[in-house]
C-alpha cells in the first residue's frame, strides 16, 4: 500500500473517525473499505438517474386537474378577440 495525504472537511473527518472507532477499524481501513465498496457498487444507468431526478415532476404531473392543452391554448388565444 501507499501512504498519501488527503484533505477532508472537518465535519466529515470527525464523523468518519467516529464511525471507524465504532466499527473497530483504523481510520485508514475505514476509508479504504468504504471507497472499495463504492467502487464496486453498480452505477445507475442514465435512465435510472433521470427517473430519480424527475420523480418529483412525475408526482406533481399526476396530482392536478386534467387539462386539454389544445382547448386551453385556443381559449387563451381568443380571449382578446371577444
GUSE-278124 format. One record per residue: residue number from 1; x, y, z of N, C-alpha, C in turn. Coordinates in steps of 0.02 Angstrom, whole numbers. Atoms other than C-alpha are relative to their C-alpha. Layout:
BEGIN
REC;nr;n.east;n.north;n.up;ca.east;ca.north;ca.up;c.east;c.north;c.up
REC;NUM;X;Y;Z;X;Y;Z;X;Y;Z
...
***
This chain:
BEGIN
REC;nr;n.east;n.north;n.up;ca.east;ca.north;ca.up;c.east;c.north;c.up
REC;1;42;-59;0;0;0;0;44;62;0
REC;2;-35;-64;2;50;180;-25;-34;47;51
REC;3;27;-49;-47;30;313;109;-4;67;-37
REC;4;11;-64;33;-40;479;50;-35;48;47
REC;5;35;-51;-39;-116;640;115;-61;23;-38
REC;6;63;-21;30;-297;685;81;-31;52;46
REC;7;33;-53;-39;-390;841;137;-75;-12;0
REC;8;72;8;-9;-567;818;206;-28;60;38
REC;9;32;-50;-43;-690;944;277;1;-27;72
REC;10;-6;19;-70;-676;943;467;-60;-42;23
REC;11;59;37;-22;-856;883;492;1;-72;-25
REC;12;-4;68;28;-830;734;377;53;-41;36
REC;13;-54;36;-35;-666;688;462;-23;-22;69
REC;14;24;17;-68;-745;693;635;-52;-57;-4
REC;15;51;52;7;-895;589;578;31;-67;-19
REC;16;-30;62;23;-790;460;486;45;-30;54
REC;17;-43;26;-53;-665;445;629;-44;-34;54
REC;18;46;28;-49;-811;414;748;-28;-67;-25
REC;19;26;62;29;-885;282;631;53;-54;-3
REC;20;-55;49;1;-715;199;614;10;-30;69
REC;21;-9;24;-69;-697;188;803;-57;-48;19
REC;22;57;44;-15;-873;114;818;6;-67;-35
REC;23;-8;62;39;-829;-15;686;61;-39;21
REC;24;-61;34;-21;-665;-60;770;54;1;-53
REC;25;-48;-5;54;-566;-5;618;45;61;10
REC;26;-40;-61;3;-422;114;594;-33;47;-50
REC;27;28;-48;46;-467;273;503;17;-19;-72
REC;28;-21;19;68;-367;215;351;-40;-59;-26
REC;29;39;59;21;-454;46;346;-72;18;-14
REC;30;69;-21;10;-624;128;364;-9;35;-67
REC;31;3;-37;64;-592;248;219;10;-49;-58
REC;32;-14;48;54;-519;107;112;-60;-45;-13
REC;33;57;45;9;-666;-11;143;-59;37;-32
REC;34;56;-38;29;-793;124;103;13;20;-72
REC;35;-16;-17;70;-702;177;-55;-6;-62;-44
REC;36;4;62;40;-690;-4;-115;-73;-20;-8
REC;37;71;17;5;-874;-34;-77;-34;45;-51
REC;38;29;-47;48;-919;121;-176;23;-16;-71
REC;39;-27;15;66;-806;71;-320;-35;-60;-32
REC;40;30;61;26;-890;-99;-338;-76;4;-3
REC;41;72;-9;4;-1067;-32;-322;-19;13;-73
REC;42;18;-12;70;-1153;-44;-491;-27;71;-10
REC;43;21;-69;15;-1178;127;-567;-71;-1;-28
REC;44;68;-7;28;-1355;183;-605;6;15;-75
REC;45;2;-15;71;-1397;186;-789;-27;71;-8
REC;46;25;-67;13;-1440;353;-868;-75;4;10
REC;47;73;1;-9;-1624;304;-870;-18;1;74
REC;48;14;2;-72;-1620;265;-683;14;68;32
REC;49;-16;-66;-27;-1535;431;-645;-54;51;-18
REC;50;52;-46;21;-1663;526;-746;-66;-12;36
REC;51;61;17;-37;-1807;434;-663;2;28;71
REC;52;-7;-26;-68;-1740;482;-492;-6;76;1
REC;53;0;-73;1;-1715;664;-541;-69;28;-17
REC;54;64;-25;22;-1886;682;-621;-59;-31;37
REC;55;54;32;-38;-1986;581;-494;-48;53;29
REC;56;42;-53;-27;-2049;742;-414;-46;29;-54
REC;57;41;-27;54;-2110;808;-582;-55;-49;-19
REC;58;51;51;14;-2200;644;-615;-55;2;52
REC;59;49;-3;-54;-2285;655;-446;-45;61;-7
REC;60;39;-62;8;-2339;835;-474;-45;-4;-61
REC;61;38;4;62;-2395;799;-651;-62;-43;5
REC;62;57;44;-7;-2514;664;-595;-47;20;57
REC;63;40;-19;-58;-2586;759;-447;-51;54;-14
REC;64;44;-56;13;-2677;903;-531;-59;-16;-44
REC;65;59;5;43;-2832;933;-633;22;-13;-72
REC;66;-15;15;70;-2830;862;-810;-23;60;-42
REC;67;14;-57;43;-2824;999;-942;12;-20;-72
REC;68;-10;11;72;-2848;986;-1130;42;59;-24
REC;69;-46;-54;18;-2698;1086;-1189;-23;38;-62
REC;70;24;-35;61;-2770;1124;-1361;-56;48;15
REC;71;56;-43;-19;-2930;1194;-1287;25;59;41
REC;72;-26;-54;-42;-2834;1295;-1159;38;51;-42
REC;73;-36;-46;43;-2721;1370;-1293;-46;42;-43
REC;74;48;-38;41;-2867;1417;-1406;-37;51;43
REC;75;35;-46;-45;-2958;1495;-1259;44;60;16
REC;76;-46;-55;-16;-2804;1597;-1213;11;44;-62
REC;77;-11;-38;62;-2776;1649;-1395;-60;43;-16
REC;78;62;-35;19;-2957;1701;-1420;-26;49;53
REC;79;27;-42;-55;-2979;1795;-1255;0;74;-18
REC;80;-4;-71;17;-2926;1962;-1329;-45;19;-59
REC;81;41;-13;59;-3035;1944;-1485;-73;15;17
REC;82;70;-11;-17;-3201;1950;-1393;-12;63;38
***
